[in-house]
Amino acid sequence: MSSLAKVLNLISRAAPQDGAKQASPPVQRNPKSKPQMVEGGASKPIRVLLADDHPVVRQGLSYCLALNQQIKVVGEASDGQEALLKAKELSPDVVLMDVEMPKLNGLAAMELLRKENPRLKVLILSVNRDPEYVLRILRSGAHGYLLKESSPEEWVRAIQAVDAGETFFTPDLTRSCMNQLANRTGEGPHPAQLSNREREVVIAIADGLSNKEIACRLDIGVRTIETHRERIMRKLNIHSVAGLTRFAVMRGMVGIPGYSKEGFA
């Protein structure tokens, strides 16, 4: 049974029967979490906005997160545009964002949210296990990547981690992806084939920057960046941004949150 199915089953079983008194939900606490304090010494709950186009997913997440007094779901959004509006209106601490949504996808919405409020934490929620896809998420600026099939306990840990300024990526998934990519890379191209400037461009591409943003970072023209990009792809025989990102990670030119050659932090 999938995690989502378990959640819905839990909701069904938790519904009070006729004449039965509804029990208060148990409180789950993470001893490592550092809740914010408000006047009087009481802890301030983490304010969370749920953005997913499937009502059943939002219902399951909302129910499970409500079991933890350190988290408060302040709103829901069914598409990327609504997520932008709700984020402005409600000022959440963390946005739990699906990727595949109508009107505006989760990554585009995240980019806009980060520009408007750099301190806002975005935790990506997805079902996608594809290694190249996960790498793009890891380098996109998201504070975390969580599978929808993860347990409710892992959802809570992820939200608490990113709210505390840390990153959270489902460990088993990320380790599996890195192993697959390492096996597929083999000998392949090497950074020594590139000039110093070309290496800087590859790193910027892996960081998810556009040509214009790379030009600003390196203080050179956009057309020059385009020329470097074409030359890099020709030298390495790599013809996609995902491929360049994988190359940069596997060759140690860039890192990913929580990962080192010795394993995960």
ZAVEXDREN-922106 format. One record per residue: residue number from 1; residue in one letter; x, y, z of N, C-alpha, C in turn. Coordinates in nm, 2 decimals, padded with zeros to 4 digits. Layout:
<sites>
pos;code;n_X;n_Y;n_Z;ca_X;ca_Y;ca_Z;c_X;c_Y;c_Z
NUM;A;X;Y;Z;X;Y;Z;X;Y;Z
...
</sites>
This chain:
<sites>
pos;code;n_X;n_Y;n_Z;ca_X;ca_Y;ca_Z;c_X;c_Y;c_Z
1;M;00.08;-00.12;00.00;00.00;00.00;00.00;00.09;00.12;00.00
2;S;00.06;00.22;-00.09;00.14;00.34;-00.10;00.12;00.43;00.03
3;S;00.21;00.52;00.05;00.20;00.61;00.17;00.07;00.69;00.16
4;L;00.04;00.74;00.04;-00.08;00.82;00.02;-00.21;00.73;00.06
5;A;-00.21;00.61;00.02;-00.32;00.52;00.05;-00.33;00.50;00.20
6;K;-00.21;00.48;00.26;-00.21;00.46;00.41;-00.27;00.59;00.48
7;V;-00.23;00.71;00.43;-00.28;00.83;00.49;-00.44;00.84;00.48
8;L;-00.49;00.81;00.36;-00.63;00.81;00.34;-00.70;00.71;00.42
9;N;-00.64;00.59;00.44;-00.70;00.49;00.53;-00.70;00.53;00.67
10;L;-00.59;00.61;00.71;-00.58;00.66;00.84;-00.69;00.76;00.87
11;I;-00.71;00.85;00.77;-00.82;00.95;00.78;-00.96;00.88;00.80
12;S;-00.98;00.78;00.72;-01.10;00.71;00.72;-01.12;00.64;00.86
13;R;-01.02;00.58;00.91;-01.03;00.51;01.04;-01.04;00.61;01.16
14;A;-00.98;00.73;01.13;-00.98;00.83;01.24;-01.11;00.90;01.25
15;A;-01.20;00.89;01.15;-01.33;00.96;01.15;-01.42;00.91;01.26
16;P;-01.48;00.99;01.35;-01.56;00.95;01.47;-01.68;00.88;01.42
17;Q;-01.72;00.77;01.49;-01.84;00.70;01.46;-01.95;00.77;01.53
18;D;-02.08;00.74;01.50;-02.19;00.80;01.56;-02.19;00.77;01.71
19;G;-02.20;00.87;01.79;-02.20;00.86;01.93;-02.07;00.84;02.00
20;A;-01.96;00.83;01.91;-01.83;00.82;01.97;-01.76;00.95;01.99
21;K;-01.68;00.96;02.09;-01.61;01.08;02.12;-01.48;01.08;02.04
22;Q;-01.45;01.19;01.97;-01.33;01.19;01.89;-01.21;01.22;01.98
23;A;-01.11;01.13;01.97;-00.99;01.15;02.05;-00.90;01.26;01.99
24;S;-00.82;01.32;02.09;-00.73;01.42;02.04;-00.61;01.36;01.97
25;P;-00.56;01.42;01.86;-00.45;01.36;01.79;-00.33;01.36;01.88
26;P;-00.24;01.25;01.86;-00.12;01.25;01.94;-00.02;01.36;01.89
27;V;00.06;01.41;01.98;00.16;01.51;01.95;00.29;01.44;01.93
28;Q;00.35;01.47;01.81;00.48;01.42;01.78;00.58;01.53;01.79
29;R;00.70;01.50;01.85;00.80;01.60;01.87;00.93;01.55;01.83
30;N;01.01;01.64;01.77;01.14;01.61;01.72;01.24;01.67;01.82
31;P;01.31;01.59;01.90;01.40;01.65;02.00;01.51;01.74;01.94
32;K;01.54;01.72;01.81;01.65;01.81;01.75;01.59;01.94;01.69
33;S;01.46;01.95;01.68;01.41;02.07;01.63;01.42;02.19;01.72
34;K;01.43;02.31;01.66;01.44;02.43;01.74;01.33;02.52;01.71
35;P;01.21;02.50;01.78;01.10;02.59;01.75;01.12;02.73;01.78
36;Q;01.06;02.82;01.71;01.08;02.96;01.73;01.00;02.99;01.86
37;M;01.05;03.09;01.94;00.98;03.13;02.06;00.91;03.26;02.04
38;V;00.79;03.27;02.10;00.71;03.39;02.10;00.70;03.45;02.24
39;E;00.65;03.57;02.26;00.63;03.63;02.39;00.57;03.54;02.49
40;G;00.62;03.52;02.61;00.56;03.43;02.71;00.63;03.30;02.71
41;G;00.73;03.27;02.61;00.80;03.15;02.62;00.74;03.03;02.54
42;A;00.62;03.05;02.48;00.55;02.95;02.40;00.62;02.93;02.27
43;S;00.62;02.81;02.21;00.69;02.79;02.08;00.59;02.83;01.97
44;K;00.65;02.89;01.87;00.58;02.94;01.75;00.58;02.83;01.65
45;P;00.46;02.78;01.61;00.45;02.67;01.51;00.51;02.72;01.37
46;I;00.56;02.62;01.30;00.61;02.65;01.16;00.49;02.66;01.07
47;R;00.48;02.77;01.00;00.36;02.80;00.91;00.39;02.74;00.78
48;V;00.30;02.65;00.73;00.32;02.58;00.61;00.21;02.61;00.51
49;L;00.25;02.63;00.38;00.16;02.64;00.27;00.17;02.51;00.19
50;L;00.06;02.45;00.16;00.06;02.33;00.08;00.02;02.36;-00.07
51;A;00.10;02.33;-00.16;00.07;02.36;-00.30;00.08;02.23;-00.38
52;D;-00.04;02.18;-00.42;-00.05;02.05;-00.50;-00.19;02.05;-00.57
53;D;-00.19;02.01;-00.70;-00.31;02.02;-00.77;-00.41;01.90;-00.74
54;H;-00.37;01.81;-00.66;-00.46;01.70;-00.62;-00.51;01.72;-00.48
55;P;-00.65;01.74;-00.47;-00.71;01.76;-00.34;-00.68;01.65;-00.24
56;V;-00.68;01.53;-00.29;-00.66;01.42;-00.20;-00.52;01.42;-00.14
57;V;-00.42;01.46;-00.21;-00.29;01.48;-00.16;-00.28;01.59;-00.05
58;R;-00.34;01.70;-00.08;-00.35;01.81;00.02;-00.42;01.77;00.14
59;Q;-00.53;01.69;00.13;-00.61;01.65;00.24;-00.52;01.56;00.33
60;G;-00.45;01.46;00.27;-00.37;01.37;00.34;-00.26;01.44;00.42
61;L;-00.19;01.53;00.34;-00.08;01.60;00.41;-00.13;01.69;00.52
62;S;-00.24;01.76;00.50;-00.29;01.85;00.60;-00.33;01.77;00.73
63;Y;-00.39;01.66;00.71;-00.43;01.58;00.82;-00.31;01.53;00.90
64;C;-00.21;01.48;00.83;-00.09;01.42;00.90;-00.01;01.53;00.97
65;L;00.00;01.65;00.91;00.08;01.76;00.96;00.01;01.82;01.08
66;A;-00.12;01.81;01.09;-00.20;01.86;01.20;-00.18;01.78;01.33
67;L;-00.12;01.66;01.31;-00.09;01.58;01.43;00.03;01.63;01.51
68;N;00.10;01.73;01.45;00.22;01.78;01.52;00.20;01.93;01.55
69;Q;00.20;01.96;01.68;00.17;02.09;01.73;00.28;02.20;01.69
70;Q;00.40;02.15;01.64;00.50;02.24;01.60;00.48;02.29;01.45
71;I;00.38;02.24;01.38;00.35;02.27;01.25;00.21;02.32;01.23
72;K;00.18;02.42;01.16;00.05;02.47;01.13;00.03;02.50;00.98
73;V;-00.06;02.43;00.92;-00.09;02.45;00.78;-00.18;02.57;00.77
74;V;-00.13;02.68;00.71;-00.20;02.81;00.70;-00.28;02.82;00.57
75;G;-00.26;02.74;00.47;-00.33;02.75;00.35;-00.29;02.65;00.25
76;E;-00.37;02.64;00.14;-00.35;02.54;00.03;-00.36;02.61;-00.10
77;A;-00.29;02.56;-00.20;-00.30;02.61;-00.34;-00.31;02.49;-00.43
78;S;-00.39;02.51;-00.54;-00.41;02.40;-00.63;-00.33;02.42;-00.76
79;D;-00.26;02.53;-00.78;-00.17;02.55;-00.90;-00.06;02.65;-00.86
80;G;00.03;02.67;-00.95;00.15;02.75;-00.92;00.11;02.90;-00.90
81;Q;00.02;02.95;-00.98;-00.02;03.09;-00.97;-00.09;03.12;-00.83
82;E;-00.17;03.02;-00.79;-00.24;03.04;-00.66;-00.14;03.03;-00.55
83;A;-00.04;02.95;-00.57;00.07;02.94;-00.47;00.14;03.07;-00.45
84;L;00.16;03.14;-00.56;00.23;03.28;-00.55;00.14;03.37;-00.47
85;L;00.01;03.37;-00.50;-00.08;03.46;-00.43;-00.10;03.43;-00.28
86;K;-00.11;03.30;-00.25;-00.13;03.26;-00.11;00.00;03.28;-00.03
87;A;00.12;03.27;-00.10;00.24;03.30;-00.03;00.25;03.44;00.01
88;K;00.21;03.53;-00.08;00.21;03.68;-00.05;00.11;03.71;00.06
89;E;-00.01;03.64;00.05;-00.12;03.67;00.15;-00.09;03.62;00.29
90;L;-00.03;03.50;00.30;-00.02;03.43;00.42;00.11;03.43;00.49
91;S;00.22;03.47;00.41;00.35;03.47;00.46;00.40;03.34;00.54
92;P;00.39;03.23;00.47;00.43;03.10;00.54;00.58;03.10;00.56
93;D;00.63;03.01;00.65;00.77;02.99;00.67;00.82;02.89;00.57
94;V;00.74;02.79;00.53;00.78;02.68;00.44;00.67;02.66;00.34
95;V;00.70;02.64;00.21;00.60;02.61;00.11;00.64;02.46;00.07
96;L;00.54;02.37;00.08;00.55;02.24;00.04;00.50;02.23;-00.10
97;M;00.58;02.23;-00.21;00.55;02.25;-00.34;00.56;02.13;-00.44
98;D;00.44;02.10;-00.50;00.45;01.99;-00.60;00.51;02.05;-00.73
99;V;00.57;01.97;-00.81;00.64;02.02;-00.93;00.54;02.03;-01.05
100;E;00.46;01.93;-01.08;00.37;01.92;-01.19;00.24;01.98;-01.15
101;M;00.22;02.11;-01.18;00.09;02.18;-01.15;00.05;02.26;-01.27
102;P;-00.08;02.28;-01.28;-00.13;02.37;-01.39;-00.09;02.51;-01.38
103;K;-00.11;02.59;-01.49;-00.09;02.73;-01.49;00.06;02.77;-01.47
104;L;00.12;02.72;-01.37;00.26;02.75;-01.34;00.32;02.63;-01.26
105;N;00.43;02.57;-01.32;00.48;02.45;-01.25;00.56;02.50;-01.12
106;G;00.58;02.40;-01.04;00.64;02.42;-00.91;00.78;02.49;-00.91
107;L;00.86;02.45;-01.01;01.00;02.51;-01.01;00.99;02.65;-01.06
108;A;00.91;02.69;-01.15;00.89;02.83;-01.19;00.83;02.91;-01.08
109;A;00.74;02.85;-01.01;00.68;02.92;-00.89;00.78;02.95;-00.79
110;M;00.86;02.84;-00.76;00.97;02.86;-00.66;01.07;02.97;-00.70
111;E;01.11;02.98;-00.82;01.20;03.08;-00.86;01.14;03.22;-00.84
112;L;01.01;03.24;-00.87;00.95;03.37;-00.85;00.94;03.40;-00.70
113;L;00.90;03.29;-00.62;00.89;03.31;-00.47;01.03;03.35;-00.41
114;R;01.13;03.29;-00.46;01.27;03.32;-00.40;01.31;03.46;-00.43
115;K;01.27;03.51;-00.55;01.31;03.65;-00.59;01.23;03.75;-00.50
116;E;01.11;03.72;-00.47;01.03;03.81;-00.39;01.06;03.80;-00.24
117;N;01.10;03.68;-00.20;01.13;03.66;-00.05;01.24;03.55;-00.04
118;P;01.36;03.59;-00.04;01.48;03.50;-00.04;01.48;03.41;00.09
119;R;01.41;03.46;00.19;01.42;03.38;00.32;01.31;03.27;00.32
120;L;01.22;03.27;00.23;01.12;03.17;00.22;01.18;03.03;00.19
121;K;01.14;02.93;00.26;01.19;02.80;00.24;01.10;02.72;00.15
122;V;01.15;02.65;00.04;01.06;02.57;-00.05;01.11;02.43;-00.05
123;L;01.02;02.34;-00.01;01.04;02.20;-00.01;00.96;02.13;-00.12
124;I;01.04;02.08;-00.22;00.97;02.02;-00.34;00.92;01.88;-00.31
125;L;00.79;01.86;-00.35;00.72;01.73;-00.33;00.70;01.67;-00.47
126;S;00.74;01.54;-00.49;00.73;01.48;-00.62;00.72;01.33;-00.61
127;V;00.68;01.27;-00.72;00.69;01.12;-00.73;00.80;01.07;-00.82
128;N;00.87;01.17;-00.88;00.97;01.14;-00.98;01.10;01.09;-00.92
129;R;01.15;00.97;-00.96;01.27;00.92;-00.91;01.39;00.92;-01.02
130;D;01.36;00.98;-01.13;01.46;00.98;-01.24;01.59;01.05;-01.19
131;P;01.71;01.00;-01.21;01.83;01.06;-01.16;01.86;01.20;-01.21
132;E;01.84;01.22;-01.34;01.87;01.35;-01.40;01.77;01.45;-01.35
133;Y;01.65;01.41;-01.33;01.54;01.50;-01.28;01.58;01.54;-01.14
134;V;01.61;01.44;-01.06;01.64;01.47;-00.92;01.77;01.57;-00.91
135;L;01.87;01.55;-00.99;01.98;01.63;-00.99;01.95;01.78;-01.02
136;R;01.85;01.80;-01.12;01.81;01.93;-01.15;01.74;02.00;-01.03
137;I;01.66;01.92;-00.96;01.60;01.97;-00.84;01.70;02.01;-00.73
138;L;01.80;01.92;-00.72;01.91;01.94;-00.62;01.98;02.07;-00.65
139;R;02.00;02.11;-00.77;02.08;02.23;-00.81;01.99;02.35;-00.84
140;S;01.86;02.33;-00.82;01.76;02.44;-00.86;01.75;02.55;-00.75
141;G;01.80;02.52;-00.63;01.78;02.62;-00.52;01.67;02.58;-00.42
142;A;01.61;02.46;-00.45;01.51;02.41;-00.35;01.58;02.37;-00.22
143;H;01.52;02.39;-00.11;01.57;02.36;00.02;01.56;02.21;00.05
144;G;01.48;02.14;-00.03;01.47;02.00;-00.01;01.39;01.93;-00.11
145;Y;01.39;01.80;-00.12;01.32;01.72;-00.22;01.26;01.60;-00.14
146;L;01.13;01.58;-00.15;01.06;01.48;-00.07;00.97;01.40;-00.16
147;L;00.97;01.27;-00.15;00.88;01.19;-00.23;00.75;01.19;-00.16
148;K;00.64;01.18;-00.25;00.51;01.18;-00.20;00.48;01.05;-00.12
149;E;00.56;00.95;-00.15;00.54;00.82;-00.08;00.61;00.81;00.05
150;S;00.68;00.92;00.09;00.75;00.92;00.21;00.65;00.91;00.33
151;S;00.70;00.87;00.44;00.61;00.85;00.56;00.58;00.99;00.62
152;P;00.46;01.00;00.69;00.43;01.13;00.76;00.54;01.18;00.85
153;E;00.61;01.09;00.91;00.72;01.13;01.00;00.83;01.19;00.92
154;E;00.86;01.15;00.80;00.96;01.21;00.72;00.92;01.34;00.67
155;W;00.79;01.36;00.64;00.73;01.49;00.60;00.76;01.59;00.71
156;V;00.73;01.55;00.84;00.76;01.64;00.95;00.90;01.68;00.97
157;R;00.99;01.57;00.96;01.13;01.60;00.97;01.18;01.69;00.86
158;A;01.13;01.68;00.74;01.18;01.76;00.63;01.14;01.91;00.65
159;I;01.02;01.93;00.69;00.97;02.07;00.72;01.05;02.13;00.83
160;Q;01.07;02.06;00.94;01.15;02.11;01.05;01.29;02.14;01.01
161;A;01.35;02.05;00.93;01.49;02.07;00.89;01.50;02.20;00.80
162;V;01.42;02.22;00.70;01.43;02.33;00.61;01.40;02.46;00.69
163;D;01.30;02.46;00.78;01.27;02.58;00.86;01.39;02.62;00.94
164;A;01.47;02.52;00.99;01.58;02.55;01.07;01.71;02.59;00.99
165;G;01.69;02.61;00.86;01.80;02.65;00.77;01.88;02.54;00.71
166;E;01.84;02.42;00.73;01.91;02.30;00.68;01.85;02.26;00.54
167;T;01.91;02.16;00.48;01.85;02.10;00.36;01.80;01.96;00.39
168;F;01.70;01.91;00.32;01.65;01.78;00.34;01.62;01.71;00.21
169;F;01.69;01.61;00.17;01.66;01.53;00.05;01.64;01.38;00.09
170;T;01.54;01.32;00.05;01.51;01.18;00.08;01.64;01.10;00.07
171;P;01.70;01.05;00.17;01.84;00.99;00.17;01.85;00.88;00.07
172;D;01.76;00.78;00.08;01.77;00.66;00.00;01.76;00.69;-00.15
173;L;01.67;00.78;-00.18;01.65;00.82;-00.32;01.77;00.89;-00.38
174;T;01.83;00.98;-00.30;01.95;01.06;-00.35;02.07;00.97;-00.36
175;R;02.09;00.88;-00.26;02.20;00.79;-00.27;02.19;00.69;-00.39
176;S;02.06;00.65;-00.42;02.04;00.56;-00.53;02.07;00.63;-00.66
177;C;02.03;00.76;-00.67;02.05;00.84;-00.79;02.20;00.86;-00.82
178;M;02.27;00.89;-00.71;02.41;00.92;-00.72;02.49;00.79;-00.77
179;N;02.45;00.67;-00.71;02.51;00.55;-00.75;02.48;00.52;-00.90
180;Q;02.36;00.54;-00.94;02.33;00.52;-01.08;02.41;00.61;-01.18
181;L;02.42;00.73;-01.14;02.49;00.83;-01.22;02.64;00.79;-01.22
182;A;02.69;00.75;-01.11;02.83;00.71;-01.10;02.86;00.59;-01.20
183;N;02.77;00.50;-01.20;02.79;00.38;-01.28;02.78;00.41;-01.43
184;R;02.69;00.51;-01.46;02.67;00.54;-01.60;02.78;00.63;-01.65
185;T;02.85;00.71;-01.56;02.95;00.81;-01.61;03.07;00.74;-01.67
186;G;03.12;00.63;-01.60;03.24;00.56;-01.65;03.36;00.66;-01.66
187;E;03.44;00.64;-01.76;03.55;00.73;-01.78;03.50;00.86;-01.83
188;G;03.44;00.86;-01.95;03.37;00.98;-02.00;03.46;01.10;-02.02
189;P;03.41;01.22;-02.04;03.48;01.34;-02.06;03.54;01.38;-01.92
190;H;03.64;01.47;-01.93;03.71;01.52;-01.81;03.72;01.67;-01.81
191;P;03.71;01.73;-01.69;03.73;01.88;-01.69;03.85;01.93;-01.75
192;A;03.96;01.85;-01.76;04.08;01.89;-01.82;04.07;01.93;-01.96
193;Q;03.96;01.88;-02.03;03.94;01.92;-02.16;03.89;02.06;-02.18
194;L;03.85;02.13;-02.07;03.80;02.26;-02.07;03.90;02.37;-02.03
195;S;03.88;02.49;-02.08;03.96;02.60;-02.03;03.90;02.64;-01.89
196;N;03.98;02.73;-01.82;03.93;02.78;-01.69;03.80;02.85;-01.70
197;R;03.78;02.93;-01.81;03.66;03.00;-01.83;03.54;02.91;-01.86
198;E;03.57;02.80;-01.94;03.47;02.71;-01.97;03.42;02.63;-01.85
199;R;03.52;02.60;-01.76;03.48;02.54;-01.63;03.39;02.62;-01.55
200;E;03.42;02.75;-01.55;03.33;02.85;-01.48;03.19;02.85;-01.53
201;V;03.18;02.84;-01.66;03.05;02.84;-01.73;02.97;02.71;-01.70
202;V;03.04;02.60;-01.70;02.98;02.47;-01.66;02.93;02.47;-01.52
203;I;03.01;02.53;-01.43;02.96;02.54;-01.29;02.84;02.62;-01.28
204;A;02.84;02.73;-01.35;02.72;02.82;-01.34;02.60;02.76;-01.40
205;I;02.62;02.68;-01.51;02.50;02.61;-01.57;02.45;02.51;-01.47
206;A;02.54;02.43;-01.40;02.50;02.33;-01.30;02.43;02.40;-01.19
207;D;02.46;02.53;-01.16;02.39;02.60;-01.06;02.25;02.65;-01.10
208;G;02.22;02.62;-01.22;02.08;02.65;-01.27;02.07;02.79;-01.32
209;L;02.18;02.86;-01.35;02.17;03.00;-01.40;02.14;03.01;-01.55
210;S;02.08;03.11;-01.59;02.05;03.14;-01.73;02.17;03.20;-01.79
211;N;02.18;03.21;-01.93;02.29;03.28;-02.00;02.31;03.42;-01.95
212;K;02.20;03.49;-01.93;02.21;03.63;-01.88;02.27;03.63;-01.74
213;E;02.23;03.54;-01.65;02.28;03.54;-01.52;02.42;03.50;-01.51
214;I;02.46;03.41;-01.60;02.60;03.36;-01.60;02.69;03.48;-01.65
215;A;02.64;03.56;-01.75;02.71;03.67;-01.80;02.73;03.77;-01.69
216;C;02.63;03.80;-01.61;02.65;03.89;-01.49;02.75;03.84;-01.39
217;R;02.74;03.71;-01.36;02.83;03.65;-01.27;02.98;03.66;-01.31
218;L;03.00;03.64;-01.44;03.14;03.64;-01.49;03.18;03.77;-01.55
219;D;03.09;03.86;-01.56;03.11;04.00;-01.61;03.16;03.99;-01.76
220;I;03.09;03.92;-01.84;03.12;03.91;-01.98;02.98;03.91;-02.06
221;G;02.99;03.93;-02.19;02.86;03.94;-02.26;02.79;03.81;-02.28
222;V;02.65;03.82;-02.30;02.57;03.71;-02.31;02.61;03.63;-02.44
223;R;02.64;03.70;-02.54;02.68;03.63;-02.67;02.80;03.54;-02.64
224;T;02.90;03.59;-02.56;03.02;03.52;-02.53;02.98;03.39;-02.45
225;I;02.89;03.40;-02.36;02.84;03.28;-02.29;02.78;03.18;-02.38
226;E;02.70;03.23;-02.48;02.64;03.13;-02.57;02.75;03.06;-02.65
227;T;02.85;03.13;-02.69;02.97;03.07;-02.76;03.04;02.97;-02.68
228;H;03.06;03.00;-02.55;03.13;02.91;-02.46;03.04;02.78;-02.44
229;R;02.91;02.80;-02.43;02.82;02.69;-02.41;02.83;02.59;-02.53
230;E;02.82;02.65;-02.65;02.83;02.57;-02.77;02.96;02.49;-02.78
231;R;03.07;02.56;-02.74;03.20;02.50;-02.75;03.22;02.39;-02.64
232;I;03.16;02.41;-02.52;03.17;02.31;-02.41;03.09;02.18;-02.46
233;M;02.97;02.20;-02.51;02.89;02.08;-02.55;02.96;02.00;-02.66
234;R;03.03;02.08;-02.75;03.10;02.01;-02.86;03.22;01.93;-02.80
235;K;03.30;01.99;-02.71;03.41;01.93;-02.66;03.38;01.80;-02.58
236;L;03.27;01.81;-02.50;03.24;01.70;-02.41;03.14;01.61;-02.47
237;N;03.09;01.64;-02.59;02.98;01.56;-02.65;02.86;01.54;-02.56
238;I;02.83;01.65;-02.49;02.71;01.65;-02.40;02.62;01.76;-02.46
239;H;02.49;01.73;-02.48;02.41;01.82;-02.55;02.28;01.86;-02.48
240;S;02.28;01.86;-02.34;02.17;01.90;-02.26;02.22;01.96;-02.13
241;V;02.14;02.04;-02.07;02.17;02.10;-01.94;02.18;01.99;-01.84
242;A;02.09;01.90;-01.84;02.09;01.79;-01.74;02.22;01.71;-01.75
243;G;02.27;01.69;-01.88;02.39;01.62;-01.90;02.51;01.69;-01.84
244;L;02.51;01.83;-01.86;02.62;01.91;-01.81;02.62;01.91;-01.66
245;T;02.50;01.91;-01.60;02.48;01.91;-01.46;02.54;01.78;-01.40
246;R;02.50;01.67;-01.46;02.55;01.54;-01.42;02.70;01.53;-01.42
247;F;02.76;01.58;-01.54;02.90;01.59;-01.55;02.97;01.67;-01.44
248;A;02.92;01.79;-01.41;02.98;01.87;-01.31;02.97;01.81;-01.17
249;V;02.86;01.74;-01.14;02.85;01.68;-01.01;02.94;01.56;-01.00
250;M;02.94;01.47;-01.10;03.02;01.35;-01.09;03.17;01.38;-01.10
251;R;03.21;01.49;-01.16;03.35;01.52;-01.17;03.40;01.61;-01.05
252;G;03.31;01.64;-00.95;03.34;01.71;-00.84;03.35;01.86;-00.86
253;M;03.30;01.91;-00.97;03.31;02.06;-01.00;03.21;02.13;-00.91
254;V;03.10;02.07;-00.88;03.00;02.13;-00.79;02.95;02.02;-00.69
255;G;02.89;02.06;-00.58;02.84;01.97;-00.49;02.69;01.97;-00.48
256;I;02.63;01.88;-00.41;02.49;01.88;-00.39;02.47;01.88;-00.24
257;P;02.36;01.94;-00.19;02.34;01.95;-00.05;02.34;01.81;00.02
258;G;02.42;01.80;00.13;02.42;01.68;00.21;02.50;01.56;00.15
259;Y;02.57;01.58;00.04;02.64;01.47;-00.02;02.79;01.50;-00.03
260;S;02.87;01.40;00.00;03.02;01.40;-00.02;03.06;01.27;-00.07
261;K;03.19;01.26;-00.10;03.24;01.13;-00.15;03.23;01.02;-00.04
262;E;03.23;01.06;00.09;03.22;00.97;00.19;03.07;00.93;00.22
263;G;02.98;00.99;00.16;02.84;00.96;00.18;02.76;01.08;00.22
264;F;02.64;01.06;00.28;02.55;01.17;00.31;02.57;01.22;00.46
265;A;02.57;01.35;00.47;02.58;01.41;00.61;02.46;01.37;00.69
</sites>
